[in-house]
């Protein structure tokens, strides 16, 4: 285990423990490499993630090992962290991390967080969604090429509706499509829109897609 180092980011000093720990064994990239990458692309990352609550997907032994999801902030977290309470549809409350600046993201990376699952809301307006997200998730027996074909079909549907979608890989085998929203839509309304899109995609391509 290598000695901890301190990284200056977003006006804060963040401790990175065991910086030489390998996170990506195929290429030998370490925890510190990932921290430096996020610092290098920080402006782009913050445009998407700033002020969003997140669920952390932690990989204690790098991407080659097991992972687990952590919603709640762990005990002993620094007092400068920005957090907020979120509730699932069944009413369960959790105090979760908010990516207020790049220091918050680097703090999470130090915990072994490689996957950041951000909510489609901002802290300042938690009752309104600012994105509609379509998750094209390959099921058993399907391929990534089929996910790509599903994304192309989704684009055709959005184009027909005069809507722009932004595609991203999901970090695993699927593809996400994000649609930016003007303010004024709560999560129930946005979910209904997502269900309508899924059903229309299924109607158009029953050979490829299910809702």
Rosetta blueprint (number, residue, H / E / L):
1 X L
2 X L
3 X L
4 X L
5 X E
6 X E
7 X E
8 X E
9 X E
10 X L
11 X L
12 X E
13 X E
14 X E
15 X E
16 X E
17 X L
18 X L
19 X L
20 X L
21 X L
22 X E
23 X E
24 X E
25 X L
26 X L
27 X L
28 X L
29 X E
30 X E
31 X H
32 X H
33 X H
34 X H
35 X H
36 X H
37 X H
38 X H
39 X H
40 X H
41 X L
42 X H
43 X H
44 X H
45 X H
46 X H
47 X H
48 X H
49 X H
50 X L
51 X L
52 X L
53 X E
54 X E
55 X E
56 X E
57 X E
58 X E
59 X L
60 X L
61 X L
62 X L
63 X L
64 X L
65 X L
66 X L
67 X L
68 X E
69 X E
70 X E
71 X L
72 X L
73 X L
74 X L
75 X L
76 X L
77 X L
78 X L
79 X L
80 X L
81 X L
82 X L
83 X E
84 X E
85 X E
86 X E
87 X E
88 X L
89 X L
90 X L
91 X L
92 X L
93 X E
94 X E
95 X E
96 X E
97 X E
98 X E
99 X L
100 X L
101 X L
102 X H
103 X H
104 X H
105 X H
106 X H
107 X H
108 X H
109 X H
110 X H
111 X L
112 X L
113 X E
114 X E
115 X E
116 X E
117 X E
118 X E
119 X L
120 X L
121 X L
122 X E
123 X L
124 X L
125 X E
126 X L
127 X L
128 X L
129 X L
130 X L
131 X E
132 X E
133 X E
134 X E
135 X E
136 X E
137 X L
138 X L
139 X L
140 X L
141 X L
142 X L
143 X L
144 X H
145 X H
146 X H
147 X H
148 X H
149 X H
150 X H
151 X H
152 X H
153 X H
154 X H
155 X H
156 X H
157 X H
158 X H
159 X H
160 X H
161 X L
162 X L
163 X L
164 X L
165 X L
166 X E
167 X E
168 X E
169 X E
170 X L
171 X L
172 X L
173 X L
174 X L
175 X E
176 X E
177 X E
178 X E
179 X E
180 X E
181 X L
182 X L
183 X L
184 X L
185 X L
186 X L
187 X H
188 X H
189 X H
190 X H
191 X H
192 X H
193 X H
194 X H
195 X H
196 X H
197 X H
198 X H
199 X H
200 X H
201 X H
202 X H
203 X H
204 X H
205 X L
206 X L
207 X L
208 X L
209 X L
210 X L
211 X L
